Amino acid sequence: MTALATDHLGFLQNARDWHADWCRQQAAEQGLDLTDQDLAIIQSLREFYFRYDLSPAMRPLVKHLKGEFGAEVGNSIFLMQRFGESPARMLALLAGLPKPKNCL
């Protein structure tokens, strides 16, 4: 697989370079085994980004996912259990998007 250009934190420099194999590789490096649902969440986040030109922080992320997938997925507890302490940051990384503005 060809290496894609990333910043010093591992975020893709060009979100349009993203592809599912790159995403799976990044997930594996983070200790995550992605499910079909995870990939659907990531794809939904990419659609959000290209629609609004925004890599969402936690609140807009939860609101978006609740609208797309229902309350079971669109809640911070589920997202933190699945994607760690900073789900917005991890999902942006996996989705090939810029780091959300207020994520550490």
ABEGO torsion letter per residue (X at the ends): XBBBBBBAAGBBABAAABBAAAAAAAAAAAGBBBBAAAAAAAAAAAAAAAAAGBBBBAAAAAAAAAAAAEAAABBAAAAAAAAEABAAAAAAAAAGBBBBAABX
